[in-house]
């Protein structure tokens, strides 16, 4: 993150693979970041592999006033990943 007043740069990890729209909430220290997180650590399309689940989609809320703490909201929590579509 870059502080616009001082131009200080602070690295923030855990935001995801692809960040889409970084939006600060006016009057607060909260920053909203919709993102996807690629499941690159899981390989191949087989029973123990990705099984069609290649990315996770989140809305991550960064609290810039609290040492850049993160809250991740899973935007696809309604999907039953244990079901088999076959």
BELJO-V105105 format. One line per field, one symbol per residue. psi: psi as a letter, one per 40 degrees, with the letter a starting at -180 (. if undefined). burial: 1 if it has 24 or more other ideal C-beta (glycine too) atoms within 12 Angstrom, else 0. A space follows every 50 residues. Layout:
# BELJO-V105105
psi->???
burial->???
This chain:
# BELJO-V105105
psi->ihhddeehhhihieeidhhchhhihheiehhhghiihifeehiigadead fegeiihihhhhgeefffiihhhhefeehgeeihe.
burial->10000000000100110000000000000011111110000000000000 000001111111010001010000000000000000
